[in-house]
Amino acid sequence: MTELEKGPKGRRRGRGARERILSVSQQLFREQGINRTGMDQLCAAAQVSKRTAYQHFTGKDELVAEYLRRFDPSVLSGVFDRTDLTPRERLLAAFDIPHHSPVPVHRRRRRTQRPPQHPASQYARDYKKAVAARLADAAREAGAADPEQLGEQLALLIDGAAARTRVLNANAFPAAAAIAAVLIDNAIPATAGDDRRLEEAAR
């Protein structure tokens, strides 16, 4: 842009508009879901005009794709890269950060309007697979007999807790964590479980 554009409230807008839009989208998409968040609301919250928004993103689909691209599994590094936790503790810690739960499902559009490989859908699939893989890695470290299966089960629990929390506006993660603890302990052989308990007791 050669000129700074005035936003809805009369403030002059510069090159930071794109980052403001992305920052607001991250908050609103997490709080109320992608489908419920419209461009009008996003523009108002970011304090930019729709003209400015469409100069940075051709439409909501492109904005969603960029949001999902940035919502990388590395956000879970605060759990899985911690060296002060045992593998079992890292698995359970994944349920303590509902705001970092997997990305909300992108809205479904009519087949005639939705490309078969929409970038938003691809990023969502990649993200969920990567989270399950990180869970499986921690499960393997914990000594799980079938770490891939446990990783998928825990990923499903996180997805379900995130959806239930969003729809009911009530935190479902504590209940999901209790179920996860049972799944984890049942998946870890007795000897590995004994070693884990001794390790945690010594901490």
N, C-alpha and C positions, 0 to 999 in steps of 0.2 A: 504494500500500500504506500502511496506517495503522500497521503494525508492521514492524519489521525481522525478517526471517526468518533462522533459522539454517541454514547450509549443511551439506553432508555432513561437514565436519570440525569442526562446532560453532562456526565463526566467524559473527559477526553480519553479515548481508548487507543492504545498502541499495540506493539507486537506481543504483549503479554496476554492478549485475548485468547489465543489458542490454549495456553497453559491453564488459564482460568476456566475455560470451558471443560477441559479434561479433568481438572481438579473437582469441579462441581459435579461432573458426570460420575466420577468415582464415588462421591458421597451419595448422590441421589440414587444411582443404580444399586448400590449396596443397601440403602435404607428402604427403598420401595420397589425395587426391581426394574429391569430394563423396559418391560412392556408398559408399565404405568407412568414412565417418565417421558414427557413430551418435549419437543424442541422449544416450545414457548416457555415452559417452566425452566428449562436449562438456560435459555438466554436471559431470563429475568434474574435467575440466581447468580449467573456469571456477570450480570450487568453489561451485556453486549446486545446489540441489535441483531435481528435475524440475518440481516445482510452481512454483518461481520462474521457471524457463525458460518454462513454458507460460503464465505470466502476461504475459510479454513477447512471446512468439511462439506462435501457435495450433498450430504444428507445424513440422516440419523444412522443409517447402516454403516457409513464410513466412520462416524464417530464411535459407534459400538465396536467396530473392528479395531480401532486404535486403542480404545479402552481395554479390550481383551488382550491386545498385544502387550500392553504395559502391565497387565495383571498377570505377571509371570510367577511360576511356582517358587521363584527365589524369595517371594514374600514369606514363605514358610521356613526360610533359613533361620529365623529366630527360634524355631523349634528344633528342626532336624540337624542343625549345625552346632547345637549346644553341647559342649563337652562336660558340663557339670551335671548332666542328666544321664541316667542309664537308658538303654534302648527302649525299655518298657515305659519309662517315664516320658520319653520323647513321644511315644505313640499316644499316651494319654494327654500330653500337653497340647497336641493338635486340636483337642476339643475345648481348650481354654481360650481360643482366639476366634470366636464366631465371626468377627469382622474380617477375618482372613479366610473365611470358608470359600469353597469353589464358586466360580462365577455364576450369577443368576442365568437361567435359561433364556436365550434370546427368543423374542416373539416369533411365532409361526406365521408365515404369510402364505397367501394362495400360491399354488405351484406355478401358475403362469407368471407370477411376479418375483419369484425367489430363485436365484441361480442355484444349481445343484451343489456347488462348492462355495457357498457364501463364506467370505473370510471370517465373519464373526462366529459362524458355526464351527469352522475349522479350528480357530483359536480356542474355543470353549472345549472342544474334544481334546485338543493337545494339552490343555491345562489340566483337565480331569485325569487324563492318563498319567501325566507327570506327577500329580499329587499321589495317585494310587501307587506309582512306582517308588516314590519316596517313603511311603508308608510300608511298602513291601521290603525295602532295604532295611528300615529300622526293625521290622518284624524278623528279618533274617538275622540281624545282629542279636536280637533278643532270644534267638534259638527256636523260633516257630517251626513246626514240622512242615507247614506249607505256607511260606511267607507271602507268595503271590495271592493266594486265596484270602489270607488275613488282611492284606493290603486292600483288596477289593471290598471286603466286608466293612472295613473301617472307613473307606472312602464313601461307600454307600450310606453309612451312618452319618457322616459329616454332611453329605448332600441333603439327607432327609432332615437333619436337625436344622440346617440353614433354611430350608424351605418352610418347615413348620414354624420356626422363629419368625420368619418374614410374614407368613400368612396370619398367624395368631397373635403376633406382636408380644410374644412371651418366649423367654429364653429356654429352648429345648436342649441346649448342649449339656447341661448337667445330667439329664436322664440318658442322653446318648453316651456320655462318658462312662456312666455306670454299666451300660450294656457292653461298651467297648472293653471295660476291665474284665468282664466275664469271658468275652471272646478271646482276649489276649491270653488270659490264664489257661483257658481250655486248649489254646493252640500251642502253648509252650510245654514241652515234655517235663515231667516231674523233676528230673535232674537239673535241667536248665532253669526251672522255676526255683529250685532250692538254691542254686548258685546266685540267681537274681536276688532272692530275698536276703541272702547273706551279704551280697554287695550293697543293697540298699540299707541294711541294718548297720553296716560299718560306716555309712556316710554321716 
